[in-house]
Amino acid sequence: MQTQKVTKFEFIALMAFLMSVVALAIDALLPALDIIGNSLDTQENSDHQLLITMIFIGLGLGPLFFGPLSDSLGRKPMVFVGFGIFILASFICVYSNSLEIMVLGRILQGFGLSAPRTISVAIIRDLYSGDYMAKIMSFVIVIFLLVPIIAPAIGKFILDYFNWEAIFIFQIIFCLLIAFWFWNRQEETLNHKNRIAFKINLFSQGFLELIRYKTTIAYTLISGFITGSFMVYLSTSQQIFQEQYGLKEAFPYIFAGLATASGSAILLNGIFVVKYGMKKMIHVSLIGFFIISICYSILFFNSVNPPIKVILLFFSLQFFCLGFLFGNLRAIAMEPVGHIAGIGAAITGFISTLMAVPISIFIGKFVTVTVLPIFIGFSICSFLSIVIVSVVYISKTNRY
């Protein structure tokens, strides 16, 4: 039960930490991928990547369940159900003795975590809208980024003193602490008068309602391309820095440093988005993302990896552009569908994830001896996103 009114800062922090369990579940495992792979007798690096990419399958499917139910039963109950599934799935991972069981556990982890991840967006949309929602989302993601910055270092510390199974135990403890904070401090944000009676066809009705809004569909597709290209980096970063560059001990710090590039942009976005608007921030960032990736692809096409300082510079520039995209893309997609925030967050998340996972798996198979495939993937995904923006702009212009 909530004992007193939550301040805006605490609300932002709580929403950020609801999302951050996802980041911890993904990023804390990065230093352990090869060790877990050896324990499970995997044969290829692409098998290790599945431990990262498969959690996104659950993250994409889960909202289809939790989104509609949160619109019917309220936001808070579904968050606790999701946390319960995540804890059960974490124990499955701890006791896995094969890659197949581990992948199942990771999918279930993602399924459970999709509840706090999706519903936190719906809670924010219950209370805020427009560019101000984008501002709140930016500050949420700034705090959220504290976890991926330190998560690989936490994973490395646990590996040094315990074993890979202990990483999952730590995730369970972290989850329980966030669940208690949420239970004790956050009130239900969905009023009874705004609740939608649960029906079997609620998803289909919500989808038919959602596709009426071209802006929502367009920016959800863009989110899928951008998220997919970024997931390639997530799933291959350990392979790139530990194996291609031989920087095993420095990997957590490199990962943290690159995460701060996105964090600084997200912080700036919280300041600029109210002044310039979400659309302009997204469009300029997409162009920058494309220019940087195509420059790398041209400069280092069909060549070995450049020096570490060069690759870090290009990654930092890319992630700086990403910082202006993540929160804004989600906020602008959700803006027209505030009246169905739960199912809207579910469907948009499902579509973007359904796109992102195969994009990541496909590109990731080519990241064997050089980083070049990642930047080619960045350039293709950003180019297609720019095309979508252009089509939407032209269609609106032709109306008048």
Number of C-alpha atoms within 10 A of each C-alpha: 9 13 9 10 11 14 9 10 11 13 18 22 18 23 27 26 29 28 26 27 24 25 19 25 26 23 25 28 26 27 26 22 22 20 14 20 19 12 14 16 12 15 10 10 18 18 16 24 26 19 24 24 25 21 26 28 23 23 28 26 23 26 30 25 16 29 28 29 22 27 26 18 17 23 25 21 15 22 25 20 15 22 25 19 17 28 22 15 23 25 16 20 23 16 12 18 13 15 20 11 15 23 21 19 26 29 26 29 33 28 27 31 33 34 32 30 27 31 29 23 24 27 21 21 26 18 11 17 18 16 21 16 24 27 27 23 26 30 24 27 26 26 20 24 24 18 23 24 24 19 25 26 23 21 24 23 16 18 18 10 9 11 16 22 19 15 23 23 16 17 18 21 12 15 24 15 10 18 19 11 15 21 16 13 16 19 16 13 15 21 10 12 6 12 17 16 11 14 12 8 9 16 19 12 12 19 16 11 13 22 12 12 14 15 18 22 19 19 26 25 22 26 27 25 27 28 22 28 27 21 24 28 21 20 25 24 21 26 27 21 20 17 13 17 17 12 16 16 13 12 23 26 14 16 23 19 16 19 22 20 19 25 26 16 20 31 19 17 27 25 14 15 23 15 10 12 18 24 17 11 18 25 17 14 20 25 16 18 24 23 17 18 23 19 15 18 21 12 11 15 14 10 11 11 17 15 9 11 9 12 14 16 11 16 20 18 18 25 21 23 25 24 26 29 30 19 25 28 24 21 28 24 25 29 21 19 20 18 15 23 27 32 30 31 28 31 26 27 26 24 17 22 25 18 21 26 23 14 22 25 20 13 20 25 15 14 21 16 14 17 23 24 19 22 27 21 25 27 24 17 25 25 19 16 24 19 13 16 19 13 13 15 12 11 11 11 9 7 6 5
